[in-house]
Amino acid sequence: MAEKPKIPQDDPEALFAAARTEAAQPAPTSLMARIEADALAQLPVPRAYAQAPAATGFAGVLAALGGWPAMGGFATAVLAGFWIGFASPSDLLDAGFALATGEGEAYGLVLPDYLLSDPDEG
């Protein structure tokens, strides 16, 4: 093997030029194995967590449905369904038409005057 020429250590440009002429050598496999073993030794050991006991009765049903926020939406949907089922859709269409035309007093529906007035009128 030929001896490498001496490079002055105080000249960074000469050091960079010498580094550019040499081909990069891969790291030995034993070094990579030691690095990997050291990295794996530093990882924390996962802990097993105890599972919470399953809720039973009303609490179980409540948890299965999504908790209290979901129950609020569920109750609102149930009440809307009862209302729509009790008041037939034809009545709802009549009431909606009466509100839109301003004749809601026939159905006992009264809207404020500012909602019924034309916005273009001064």
Summary of the structure (lengths in Angstrom):
residues: 122
radius of gyration: 40.1
end to end distance: 101.6
largest distance: 109.9
contacts: 174
relative contact order: 0.04
helix: 60%
strand: 0%
